[in-house]
C-alpha cells in the first residue's frame, strides 16, 4: 500500500511539472480605478472581482452586500448595475463559468450560490453525495475550463470537486502536515494548486489525482505577509499579499519570480487587496478592499 501511494505521488508530481513554465512574469501598468456604480453609490470594502465574456466585470461589493456589474472595453468602464438578492450577503469570491453563470461565495453563510447570466438566483451549490462529515465550510473555490467546481472546505481539511452539473466527483484531503489550507487555483488542464498560508507552502494535484504533493520549497522568502488570493494564468501563479499590498509571481515549480506593486492609497497602490482576475486582453482587475475600489492594470508581457 505504501509503495502504491508513493507511486501515485510521484506520478502526480511528474504530471504537474510536465506543464510548460513561463519564461517571465508580466509587469503591471495602472489604467483606471472603479469607485462607484451607475447611480454614484460608492463601493465599500470590495473583496471579489470576476472577469467574464464580452468585457463583463462583476465586483463582489462585500461591504454593501451586493454584486455590481460593469463592462470594460477599449479601456473604458461602463455600466455599474446592481445585483442584490436576499439569498446572498457579503460576496467574498466571484467567478464565471463558461456559460456566463456567476458562482459567488457568501462570506456570511460560507456557502456558494449560483446566479444566471442575468443575475437571477439559481440556488446554492448542492452538496449531494459529499462523504461525511456533511458539514462544509467553504473558504475558497475555483472553476476550471470544463466548468468543474473545486471547493476548499476548511471544516474537514479537504478540497471537494463537483462536475459541471453539480454532481460530487471526488475529495482531495489536505496533506497531513498542512497547517492551514487557505487558497485554491486551477490551471487550464485541471491541475489544482493548494496554498498553506501559515506554513507558506504550495501543494499540487494533477487532473483526476486523489492526493496532493508538495511543490518546491517553503515560500517564507517570497511571501512577506499572509496571502489573500491565488490564481494561475499563462503558466504563472499570482499570489495576492493583503497586508503587503503586493502581487507575487511564482513559476509552476514554486520558484519566486517577482514582487510587484506596493501598499498605499494612491492610484496604482493597494491597501489590503483581495481577489484578482485577468481577462483575454491581458487586463488585470484587483479588488482593492481597504481603498474601496477595483483597480485595472495592463499586463505588459
N, C-alpha and C positions, 0 to 999 in steps of 0.2 A: 504493500500500500504506500509506504514512504517513497519507494522507487517510482511508482506511478505519479504520485503527487509532485515529486521533483522533476519528472519528465514534463509534466504539464506546465509547471512554472517556467522551465527552460524554453519550451515551445512558445509560450505566450510572450516571453521577453524577446525571443528572436523575431517573432512576427511584428512586435511593436517597433523594434529598431530597424526592420527592413524598410519601413516607410521612409520616404526621402526627407533629408534635412534641408532646410532653407539656408541659403548662403549668408544672409544678413537680415537684420530687422529693418522695419520701416521707421522713418522719422515722422514725428507728429508736428503738423503746422496748423495753428489755430485758424479757423474760418469764421465762426459765428457762435453766439450763445443764445439759448432759448430760455426766456424767463416767464412768459405769460401765455395764457390760452387766447382763443379768438375773442373773448369778452374782456380781456385785460386783467383777468384774475391771475395772480402770480402762482408759480409752482412753489410747493412747500416741502422741503426735505425729500426730493425725489430719489428713489433708490433703484428703480428699474427703468430699462430702456431696451426696446427691441427694434431691429431693422427688418422691414417686410418688403413685399413686392411693390413695384411701381412707386418707389420713393417713400413708402409709408414708414413712419417712425411713431411708435407708441411709447409714451412715457408712463411709468408707474409713479404717479404723484402721491407718494406714500403718506405724507402729512395731511393731504386733503382727501384721502380715501377714494381715489378715483384714478382712471386712466385718461390720458389726453392724447388724441390722435393728430399728428402733423403729417405733412409731406415735405420732403426736401429734395428738390430737383434743380439742376443748374445753379447750385449754390444759393438757392432761395428757400426760406422757410415759409410755408403757407399752412392754412388751416389752424387747428387747435381746438377741435370739438371735444367735448367731454363725454366719457362713458362712466356712469356712476350707477351701480346697482346694489341693492341691499345684501346680495349674496357674496359681496367682495369688499374687504376692508384692508387698509394698509398694504397695497400691492407692492411686493418686495422684489419679485423677479417676473419678467415678462418675456415670452418667446412666441414666435410664429412657427406654425408648421407649414408644409409645402402647399397646403390648401388655403392658406390665409387665415386659419383659425388662430385665436390667441389662447395661450396657456399662461395662467397667472398664479403665482404663489401668494396666497393670502397670508400676510405677515402676522395676523392676529390668530386665525384658526389653524395656521400651519397646514393648510390643505391646498391642492392645486385645482383650480377651476378652469373650465373651458368656455370660451366665448366664440361665437361665429364671426365671420368677416365683418358683419355689420354691428358687432358689439352685443348681440343677443346672448343671454345666458344659456348654456347648453349642459350645465351640471358639473359636479366635481369629478375629478378623475376617479374611476372606480377602482376599488382595491380588491375586487373579487378574485379569489384564487391565491392571494398572497399567503405564504406559510406563516404559522404562528411565530411571534405574537401578532395579533391583528391590529394592535395599536401602531400607527405610523405617524411619526413627527417629521415632516419634510423640512430640511434646512436649505436645500438647493435642488435644482433639477435642470435637465437639458434635453434637447431633442436632436436626433440625428437626421441624415439626409433621407432616410426611409420612413421618417415620422415615428420611429420608436422613441419612447419616453423613458428617461433614466431619472430615478428619484433617489436622492440621498436621504436616508432615514436615520436620523441621529438617535432615535429611541432604541433601535436594535442594531446599530452599527453595521449597516449594510446598504448596498445600492440595489434598488428594485427596478427591473426592466419590464416595460409593457410594450406591446406591439402597437401599430397604428390604430387598431380598433379598440385599444384599451385593455386587451387581454394580458394577464400576467404571463411572463415568459421565464424569468429566472431571477435569482437573488445572488448578489456578489457580496460575501461577507468582507468586512474590513480586515486587513492583516492583523494578526494578534498583537503586534507591537504598536498599532496606531494609537496615538494619544487623543486626537480629535479630528476626525474626518469632516471637513467643512465645505469643500467646494468640488464641483464636477465640471469636466469638459469632455467633449467628444469630437473626434476628427471626422473627415469625410468618408472614411471606410468603416466606421463603427467602433474604433478603438476608444476606450474610456480612460480618462485620467482623473485620479483622486488626489486631492491636496489634504495633507495633515498639517493644519495651520499652526499647531503648537510645536510639533517636532520639526516643522519646516521640511517635510518630506513629500515626495511625489511617488505615487504608485500607479501602475498601468495594467489594463486588461484588454487583450485583443478581442476582436469581434467573436461572440459566442463563447468566450472564456468563462470559467466559473471561479477563477481566483485572480487576485491582484498580485503583481510582482513589483519590487522596488525599482525606481528609475533614478539612476545617478546617485550622487551623494546628497547629504543634507544641504539645504539651501540657506543655512544660517548666515553665510557670507553674502548671499544675493538679496535676501529679503530682510530689510532693516526693521519693518513693522509687520503687524498681522495683516495677511491678505484679506480682502473683502470680496474678490471675484476672480474667476479664472475662465479663459476661453482659448480656443485654438483657431488659427487662421493661417493658411498658406504655409503649413509646416512649422509654424511658430506657436509657442504658448505665451499668452499675455496674462500677467498676474497684476491685478489692481491692488495697490497698497493704500489702505484707508488713511491711517494717521500720517503716513509719509507723503501722501498726495502724488504718488508716482505710479508709472506703468513699468513693470519689469518684464523684460522679454527673455525667454528661455528657448533653447533648441529642444527638439523632441527628446534628446537623451538627457535633458535636465540641466545642461550646462548653461551658465549665465552668458547673456549677450549684451544687454544694455539696460540702464535705468533712465527713463525719460520723464519729463515734466516734474513739477515740484509743488510743494504745499504753498497755498496763498489765496488771495482774493481777487487778484487782477485777472483780466481775460487771459486764457491760456494756462492759468494756475488752478490747482484743485484743492478742495477742502473736504476731506472725508468722502472721496469718490466711491461709488458702488459699481453697479453693473455697467458694462460697455458692450457695444455691438459694432460690427464692421459690415458695410453694405458692399454691393458688387461693383462700386466705383471707388473702392479704397477710401471711403469716408468713415471715420470712426466717431461714434456718439458715446459720450460718457456722462452718466448720471452723477453730477457734482453735488452731492447731497447737502452738505452744510453751507454751500453757496446758493442753494435753492435754484438750480439751473441745470440745463443739459448743454454741454459744450460739444461743438462739432469740430473735428480736425481732419485735415487731409493727410493721408499716409503717403509719404514720399519714399518709394522703394528704389 
